[in-house]
Amino acid sequence: MCLLFHKPKGVTFDEEHLRDFYLRNQDGFGVMYAEDGKLHFAKEIGSVKDWLAFYKRHEHRDAMFHLRMQTHGNIDMENTHPYPVFGFERDEAGKPIASDQPPLLLMHNGVLYSGNAEDTTKSDTWHYIRDYLRPMLHNNGNFVFTPAFNEIIGKHIGTSNKFALMDATGRLQIVNRSSGVEYGGAWFSNTYAWSATTYMKLG
């Protein structure tokens, strides 16, 4: 299921919150952000101590964070979010593959049931990007940032799923954003993968 959250610049969370975010989502964590006209990402699989250090390295940024709870696919770096939709691809030797599309990254919270059995080592998100998003967006990457894309994909994946997509200019599209919650100046994709009820009552 996972936890996905957008943390604007100037917003941060203390160690108690960060440990809570990790508690139910221990299968990898990542971040994506735009800086100096480029799209950046980092991801790791590690302990809560590793997650705390990871967050500290990026807490000064306007960024999307993702903590994974495995549902489909192996627990490995390839299935840790974010995923490249375009850009960042590498060949079997690890060399970058040139792309004619502007870089685009995606994070996902939820469970998709669309062709996941074809390769059970890969996550549902990996399959969806390959089977739907890349063909749809080929030669029209800007379509991501339109209301039409939000409506079409939102209906296709269902409101229990959220996508966050970002490009090198920092544009951010959160599909099914209204199904998430605002807390502490940040947006969270759900209330079940962290102690939302407790923290919101205290707030």
Backbone bond lengths (Angstrom), bond angles and torsions (degrees), N, CA, C in turn:
res aa  C-N    CA-C-N  psi(-1)  N-CA   C-N-CA  omega(-1)  CA-C   N-CA-C  phi
1 M - - - 1.458 - - 1.525 111.47 -
2 C 1.346 118.33 -54.77 1.463 122.28 172.34 1.525 113.79 83.99
3 L 1.312 114.66 171.89 1.456 123.69 174.01 1.518 107.99 -133.91
4 L 1.315 115.54 128.32 1.455 123.63 -178.85 1.518 107.11 -123.14
5 F 1.343 117.89 130.25 1.464 117.51 176.79 1.522 112.14 -144.93
6 H 1.335 113.81 144.19 1.456 122.13 176.82 1.525 108.44 -101.87
7 K 1.330 115.62 119.80 1.456 122.35 -179.50 1.529 109.13 -111.35
8 P 1.327 117.99 105.50 1.468 119.00 177.00 1.528 111.41 -64.38
9 K 1.320 115.24 159.67 1.464 120.81 176.68 1.529 108.97 -60.11
10 G 1.328 116.29 136.40 1.454 120.70 -179.43 1.514 113.77 93.92
11 V 1.333 117.18 -14.97 1.465 122.04 176.33 1.513 108.11 -97.64
12 T 1.315 117.70 139.04 1.462 119.75 175.94 1.520 109.72 -149.48
13 F 1.323 116.09 171.00 1.456 122.10 -178.11 1.518 109.74 -131.08
14 D 1.341 115.22 147.11 1.459 119.62 -177.62 1.531 110.44 -81.66
15 E 1.311 115.06 175.46 1.463 120.32 -174.30 1.526 111.78 -63.59
16 E 1.321 118.04 -34.68 1.462 120.50 179.25 1.528 110.77 -59.89
17 H 1.325 116.86 -46.70 1.458 120.60 177.66 1.532 111.18 -62.68
18 L 1.316 116.28 -45.94 1.456 120.69 -176.09 1.524 111.60 -62.06
19 R 1.325 116.55 -41.00 1.465 120.05 176.65 1.523 110.76 -63.48
20 D 1.318 116.23 -39.30 1.455 121.10 178.53 1.530 110.96 -64.40
21 F 1.327 117.38 -42.17 1.467 120.37 178.10 1.530 111.04 -58.50
22 Y 1.322 115.73 -38.92 1.468 121.43 -176.33 1.534 111.93 -75.03
23 L 1.322 117.37 -30.14 1.468 122.49 -168.87 1.524 113.09 -52.26
24 R 1.330 117.53 -42.59 1.468 121.03 -177.21 1.533 112.62 -104.14
25 N 1.319 116.09 7.53 1.471 120.32 -174.12 1.529 109.16 -141.88
26 Q 1.320 116.90 71.05 1.454 122.14 -168.73 1.530 114.68 -103.67
27 D 1.339 117.77 10.74 1.462 120.71 -170.42 1.529 113.98 -101.49
28 G 1.317 116.97 26.97 1.457 122.42 177.62 1.516 111.08 127.15
29 F 1.328 116.85 149.20 1.466 120.62 -179.52 1.525 109.05 -143.49
30 G 1.334 114.57 151.81 1.455 119.10 -177.05 1.513 112.29 -152.81
31 V 1.328 114.62 170.27 1.459 122.18 179.08 1.519 108.60 -143.18
32 M 1.338 116.67 149.32 1.461 121.01 170.88 1.523 108.29 -138.51
33 Y 1.347 114.63 144.30 1.460 120.36 -177.59 1.524 108.94 -161.80
34 A 1.328 115.76 157.95 1.456 121.85 176.24 1.527 108.47 -107.70
35 E 1.325 115.39 136.29 1.466 120.39 -177.93 1.523 108.85 -154.61
36 D 1.335 116.17 133.49 1.476 121.71 178.65 1.527 112.16 55.12
37 G 1.323 116.24 37.55 1.454 120.19 177.30 1.511 114.93 75.27
38 K 1.328 117.35 12.41 1.462 121.08 -179.97 1.526 110.29 -127.31
39 L 1.315 114.83 152.98 1.457 121.99 177.26 1.523 108.68 -96.04
40 H 1.322 116.58 127.61 1.464 121.82 -176.29 1.521 110.18 -122.43
41 F 1.319 115.19 154.14 1.459 119.87 171.34 1.517 109.42 -152.56
42 A 1.329 114.70 159.34 1.460 122.56 173.56 1.520 107.05 -148.04
43 K 1.334 116.38 149.61 1.456 119.60 177.22 1.515 110.23 -154.42
44 E 1.327 114.88 152.82 1.468 121.71 -177.53 1.520 109.49 -147.41
45 I 1.321 114.80 162.62 1.459 122.76 166.17 1.519 105.56 -121.56
46 G 1.319 117.33 124.42 1.460 117.70 -176.15 1.514 113.14 -172.27
47 S 1.309 114.43 -169.45 1.460 123.22 -177.08 1.523 110.56 -81.06
48 V 1.321 116.23 175.11 1.461 120.01 176.05 1.528 110.54 -61.79
49 K 1.328 116.96 -34.35 1.466 120.50 176.42 1.529 110.79 -62.30
50 D 1.332 116.34 -40.97 1.458 120.74 177.61 1.529 110.59 -64.30
51 W 1.334 116.76 -41.32 1.457 121.41 178.94 1.535 110.82 -62.91
52 L 1.314 117.85 -43.76 1.468 120.61 179.40 1.526 110.96 -60.36
53 A 1.326 116.29 -43.43 1.466 120.44 179.40 1.527 110.54 -67.02
54 F 1.330 116.78 -39.37 1.465 122.28 178.50 1.520 110.37 -60.40
55 Y 1.326 116.09 -49.41 1.464 120.24 -179.68 1.529 110.85 -60.83
56 K 1.317 117.50 -43.00 1.464 121.35 -178.64 1.524 111.51 -58.86
57 R 1.327 116.49 -34.20 1.465 119.96 -179.64 1.528 112.05 -68.59
58 H 1.324 116.60 -19.70 1.465 120.04 -173.84 1.533 113.53 -122.84
59 E 1.319 118.43 2.54 1.466 119.60 -171.96 1.528 113.55 -67.07
60 H 1.329 118.36 -18.67 1.464 120.87 179.97 1.527 112.31 -80.03
61 R 1.318 117.27 -5.91 1.466 121.17 -173.40 1.532 112.51 -98.18
62 D 1.340 114.80 159.07 1.453 121.77 162.24 1.526 105.05 -81.98
63 A 1.316 117.52 113.09 1.457 119.56 -169.28 1.517 112.07 -152.53
64 M 1.334 114.62 157.80 1.458 122.54 169.99 1.521 108.05 -100.82
65 F 1.323 115.73 131.97 1.463 122.09 175.85 1.527 109.88 -114.72
66 H 1.324 114.95 151.24 1.464 121.16 178.56 1.513 109.14 -140.25
67 L 1.339 116.11 132.33 1.461 122.08 172.19 1.525 107.25 -121.28
68 R 1.324 116.50 126.02 1.459 121.36 -170.26 1.522 113.51 -93.40
69 M 1.330 114.35 136.91 1.455 123.20 165.50 1.531 106.01 -115.09
70 Q 1.310 117.73 112.35 1.469 121.78 -173.04 1.528 111.93 -60.24
71 T 1.330 115.92 132.24 1.463 122.06 168.65 1.525 109.88 -125.12
72 H 1.334 117.64 -49.52 1.463 123.00 176.44 1.525 109.09 -123.89
73 G 1.317 115.92 146.79 1.459 120.36 175.75 1.513 113.50 84.68
74 N 1.320 114.72 164.19 1.455 121.24 -179.74 1.533 111.86 -68.75
75 I 1.312 115.07 160.49 1.463 120.20 169.11 1.517 106.36 -88.32
76 D 1.319 115.73 99.12 1.460 121.10 -179.39 1.522 108.82 -155.80
77 M 1.323 116.74 176.47 1.456 120.63 -175.99 1.529 112.03 -66.24
78 E 1.333 117.24 -35.10 1.464 119.38 -178.71 1.521 111.43 -62.75
79 N 1.327 116.65 -34.96 1.457 120.95 -178.77 1.531 113.25 -93.03
80 T 1.310 116.52 6.26 1.463 121.12 174.61 1.529 108.09 -89.21
81 H 1.316 116.74 135.55 1.457 122.04 -176.74 1.533 110.75 -83.00
82 P 1.350 116.45 149.78 1.454 129.35 11.02 1.526 113.09 -84.95
83 Y 1.338 113.59 163.32 1.461 122.14 174.91 1.527 109.06 -106.30
84 P 1.330 117.75 142.90 1.461 119.23 170.38 1.525 110.13 -76.58
85 V 1.311 116.28 128.26 1.461 120.25 168.55 1.524 107.79 -86.56
86 F 1.343 114.96 -49.31 1.460 122.08 172.57 1.529 108.32 -135.27
87 G 1.323 115.82 151.26 1.450 120.36 -177.91 1.524 109.91 79.08
88 F 1.313 116.69 161.88 1.466 123.52 175.14 1.527 114.19 74.31
89 E 1.334 118.49 -3.11 1.464 119.20 -179.69 1.527 110.57 -69.56
90 R 1.327 115.10 147.35 1.461 120.89 178.98 1.525 109.72 -132.73
91 D 1.337 115.53 153.49 1.457 119.01 177.39 1.520 109.90 -83.47
92 E 1.331 117.24 -175.94 1.465 121.19 -175.58 1.524 112.13 -64.61
93 A 1.324 116.90 -21.88 1.470 120.69 177.82 1.525 112.24 -87.89
94 G 1.333 115.79 -1.63 1.459 119.95 178.79 1.514 114.59 87.41
95 K 1.329 116.96 8.66 1.467 120.21 179.98 1.526 109.95 -86.68
96 P 1.352 117.89 141.80 1.472 120.67 -179.97 1.524 111.54 -60.16
97 I 1.318 116.04 141.30 1.454 123.04 176.11 1.525 107.67 -101.78
98 A 1.322 116.82 126.76 1.461 120.61 179.86 1.527 110.27 -63.85
99 S 1.334 115.84 139.84 1.451 120.97 179.50 1.515 109.61 -126.55
100 D 1.329 116.15 141.82 1.456 119.67 176.73 1.527 111.55 -91.61
101 Q 1.329 115.99 7.13 1.461 121.73 178.33 1.529 109.99 -108.98
102 P 1.323 118.45 143.78 1.473 120.38 174.68 1.526 110.02 -62.05
103 P 1.332 117.98 147.51 1.469 120.86 -179.61 1.532 112.24 -58.26
104 L 1.316 115.15 139.47 1.456 121.72 179.56 1.522 108.42 -148.62
105 L 1.329 116.69 130.40 1.459 122.20 179.59 1.527 110.38 -117.36
106 L 1.330 115.24 153.90 1.465 121.01 -179.18 1.518 111.19 -136.72
107 M 1.336 115.55 140.81 1.460 123.71 168.41 1.529 107.65 -122.80
108 H 1.325 116.16 150.39 1.468 120.92 -174.26 1.523 110.09 -137.47
109 N 1.327 115.18 139.57 1.464 121.62 169.82 1.522 108.03 -124.83
110 G 1.312 116.86 126.08 1.457 121.36 178.73 1.510 110.65 133.56
111 V 1.318 116.02 -165.50 1.466 122.58 179.58 1.525 108.55 -133.18
112 L 1.335 115.93 125.83 1.458 122.60 178.46 1.527 109.34 -107.97
113 Y 1.323 116.31 143.74 1.469 120.69 -178.96 1.524 109.00 -122.28
114 S 1.327 115.99 65.90 1.467 119.82 -175.15 1.527 110.25 -136.24
115 G 1.312 116.85 87.86 1.452 121.54 174.48 1.511 115.77 75.95
116 N 1.320 118.44 23.28 1.460 120.66 -175.58 1.523 113.71 -70.18
117 A 1.323 117.77 -19.94 1.470 120.58 -175.25 1.527 112.60 -73.91
118 E 1.317 118.01 -15.42 1.461 120.43 -175.79 1.523 111.71 -62.05
119 D 1.318 116.76 -38.83 1.471 121.53 176.72 1.519 107.07 -143.88
120 T 1.315 116.52 97.96 1.462 120.59 -173.16 1.531 113.27 -73.17
121 T 1.333 117.30 -7.95 1.467 119.33 175.54 1.530 111.20 -78.40
122 K 1.349 116.72 -17.23 1.456 122.30 -177.95 1.528 110.20 -101.18
123 S 1.307 115.58 151.61 1.456 120.27 -178.03 1.518 111.81 -78.33
124 D 1.329 115.57 167.65 1.458 121.31 175.29 1.525 111.31 -61.75
125 T 1.338 117.11 -33.71 1.461 121.02 178.52 1.522 110.88 -64.89
126 W 1.318 116.67 -44.86 1.473 121.95 178.37 1.519 110.28 -55.98
127 H 1.344 117.23 -46.91 1.457 121.11 -179.95 1.522 111.64 -63.71
128 Y 1.313 117.44 -40.97 1.460 120.62 -176.98 1.531 111.07 -66.22
129 I 1.316 116.27 -41.55 1.466 119.71 177.52 1.523 110.23 -60.69
130 R 1.330 116.77 -47.36 1.463 120.60 -178.21 1.522 112.34 -65.74
131 D 1.327 116.42 -44.07 1.460 120.46 -170.03 1.524 114.40 -86.92
132 Y 1.324 117.06 -25.28 1.463 119.69 -174.79 1.532 113.38 -121.86
133 L 1.336 117.02 -55.25 1.455 118.69 -170.21 1.523 113.38 -70.38
134 R 1.327 117.60 -45.70 1.469 118.18 -179.64 1.537 112.04 -61.54
135 P 1.323 119.35 -46.79 1.477 117.90 177.21 1.533 112.30 -62.30
136 M 1.329 117.50 -39.76 1.457 120.95 -178.89 1.518 112.23 -64.95
137 L 1.339 116.42 -39.97 1.462 121.28 -171.68 1.523 113.78 -95.32
138 H 1.329 117.94 -3.82 1.459 120.67 179.83 1.526 110.02 -56.45
139 N 1.320 115.53 123.77 1.471 123.49 -178.54 1.524 113.74 68.93
140 N 1.337 118.11 10.13 1.461 120.26 179.41 1.524 110.18 -152.02
141 G 1.333 116.09 53.95 1.454 120.33 -177.18 1.512 114.18 -62.79
142 N 1.323 118.10 -27.51 1.458 121.08 -179.44 1.525 112.83 -67.56
143 F 1.337 116.81 -15.56 1.463 120.18 178.84 1.532 111.16 -59.83
144 V 1.336 116.68 -26.44 1.468 121.54 178.55 1.525 111.92 -53.53
145 F 1.321 116.40 -35.66 1.458 120.18 -170.50 1.528 112.65 -98.60
146 T 1.330 115.84 26.97 1.457 121.47 177.93 1.531 110.25 -109.44
147 P 1.339 116.80 154.42 1.467 119.46 174.58 1.524 112.77 -59.68
148 A 1.332 116.83 -32.09 1.469 120.07 -179.36 1.529 111.39 -63.22
149 F 1.336 116.42 -44.14 1.468 119.58 177.94 1.523 110.13 -59.99
150 N 1.326 116.08 -45.96 1.462 120.70 -178.98 1.523 110.50 -58.06
151 E 1.319 116.68 -44.21 1.466 120.77 -177.92 1.525 111.39 -69.15
152 I 1.333 116.93 -47.01 1.471 120.90 -177.06 1.529 110.92 -63.32
153 I 1.330 116.45 -51.87 1.471 119.84 -177.59 1.523 110.73 -69.87
154 G 1.324 116.53 -36.97 1.458 119.34 178.60 1.514 112.04 -58.49
155 K 1.323 116.60 -43.08 1.467 120.49 178.96 1.531 110.96 -70.34
156 H 1.333 116.33 -36.13 1.464 119.55 -177.23 1.527 111.97 -68.51
157 I 1.322 117.66 -40.49 1.467 119.92 -176.50 1.529 112.21 -90.00
158 G 1.331 118.15 -18.19 1.460 121.37 -179.83 1.511 111.96 86.08
159 T 1.325 116.32 151.93 1.466 120.82 -172.01 1.524 114.03 -68.74
160 S 1.329 118.11 -14.60 1.465 119.25 176.97 1.531 111.57 -75.85
161 N 1.331 116.51 -12.59 1.467 122.13 177.33 1.520 110.15 -105.24
162 K 1.326 115.72 142.64 1.457 121.85 173.81 1.515 109.75 -129.06
163 F 1.321 115.93 138.37 1.459 122.95 172.16 1.520 108.43 -114.55
164 A 1.319 116.63 141.01 1.463 122.12 168.80 1.515 107.30 -122.18
165 L 1.323 116.48 123.74 1.464 121.99 -179.35 1.515 109.05 -123.50
166 M 1.342 115.97 139.75 1.462 121.40 -176.43 1.514 109.96 -138.47
167 D 1.357 115.07 144.34 1.459 120.10 175.27 1.520 110.54 -116.12
168 A 1.333 116.40 -177.56 1.460 121.30 -172.67 1.523 113.50 -70.69
169 T 1.334 117.68 -16.33 1.462 120.26 177.32 1.522 111.62 -85.80
170 G 1.330 116.61 -6.50 1.456 120.98 -177.95 1.507 113.84 93.11
171 R 1.337 116.78 2.84 1.460 118.30 176.19 1.530 109.17 -63.00
172 L 1.325 115.08 137.42 1.459 120.95 -176.71 1.519 108.76 -129.30
173 Q 1.320 115.75 125.33 1.456 122.19 174.67 1.515 107.84 -115.28
174 I 1.332 116.44 118.66 1.464 121.03 175.94 1.519 107.58 -109.30
175 V 1.316 116.07 108.68 1.461 122.15 179.78 1.521 108.72 -78.87
176 N 1.321 116.30 130.53 1.469 124.03 -175.95 1.530 111.99 66.23
177 R 1.320 114.94 34.62 1.461 120.66 178.88 1.534 112.18 -55.40
178 S 1.321 117.33 -38.15 1.470 120.72 -175.73 1.526 112.43 -65.50
179 S 1.329 117.48 -15.24 1.466 120.64 177.55 1.520 112.56 -85.74
180 G 1.341 116.95 -4.32 1.460 121.22 176.04 1.521 110.54 -93.96
181 V 1.326 116.08 -167.17 1.469 120.94 -177.96 1.526 109.98 -136.80
182 E 1.316 115.38 152.35 1.458 122.34 174.69 1.530 108.38 -98.91
183 Y 1.313 115.09 134.55 1.470 119.35 177.40 1.520 108.84 -154.59
184 G 1.319 116.92 132.21 1.461 121.87 174.30 1.518 114.08 60.39
185 G 1.335 116.54 27.02 1.457 119.95 -179.04 1.515 114.31 85.18
186 A 1.326 117.35 2.57 1.466 122.69 -179.62 1.528 109.52 -119.68
187 W 1.327 115.83 164.95 1.467 121.92 175.15 1.521 108.97 -108.32
188 F 1.342 116.61 133.60 1.461 123.13 179.20 1.526 109.94 -120.03
189 S 1.316 115.42 143.34 1.458 120.94 -173.81 1.519 114.04 -74.92
190 N 1.321 118.62 -19.27 1.458 120.46 -177.65 1.529 110.51 -159.95
191 T 1.331 115.67 177.09 1.467 121.23 176.27 1.528 112.24 -118.07
192 Y 1.348 117.34 0.53 1.465 119.83 -175.14 1.527 114.17 -97.24
193 A 1.340 118.25 -18.13 1.467 120.78 -175.27 1.525 112.46 -99.68
194 W 1.323 116.50 14.82 1.466 123.33 175.09 1.524 106.99 -160.34
195 S 1.312 117.65 172.49 1.469 121.20 -174.51 1.527 111.45 -84.14
196 A 1.320 115.63 55.66 1.464 121.03 -174.73 1.525 112.53 -60.13
197 T 1.333 116.35 -45.24 1.465 119.50 -176.91 1.522 111.07 -59.99
198 T 1.312 116.22 -43.61 1.471 120.66 -180.00 1.520 111.25 -63.75
199 Y 1.322 117.48 -49.68 1.461 120.64 -176.94 1.519 112.10 -66.95
200 M 1.330 117.73 -37.68 1.457 120.03 -179.24 1.515 111.82 -68.89
201 K 1.329 117.26 -33.84 1.476 120.83 176.26 1.526 109.71 -67.37
202 L 1.326 116.32 -40.70 1.454 120.11 -179.95 1.535 111.08 -67.22
203 G 1.336 115.22 -32.19 1.466 120.21 -178.50 1.507 111.95 -74.15
